[in-house]
């Protein structure tokens, strides 16, 4: 079930991210293995109907840079909290992503950079939601 949910979300996310605004990636810090972690500001984060946050990040290391789409239930009202009615649950803050070989990987937000990125992604999607709601008034 988890694979089906994540696979569907990651597939949809790739299509949604195809238009580019050419924003600069935002540096979040280092991972535990020393790679640089960036929030991809060129990607429009979304909150799905299953209450999962979808965003994109970039890992840069000695072998180059890799973009990955992330899916997490750890975003509620702009804060890093497990969404109470998300269909996908995990024990610790982090996100699911798909590796280059097609495997699903759970990335625990346990480095300063990954914690900062998860918080930043939650704040961005909350800001976009508040902005869209204000436009409806």
Secondary structure, 3 states (H helix, E strand, C coil): CHHHHHHHHHHHHHHHCCCCCCCCCEEEEECCCCCEEEECCCCCCEECCCCCEEEEEEEEECCEEEEEEEEECCCECCECCCCCCCCCCCCCCEEEEECCCCCEEEEECCCHHHHHHHHHHHHHHHHHHHHHHHHHC
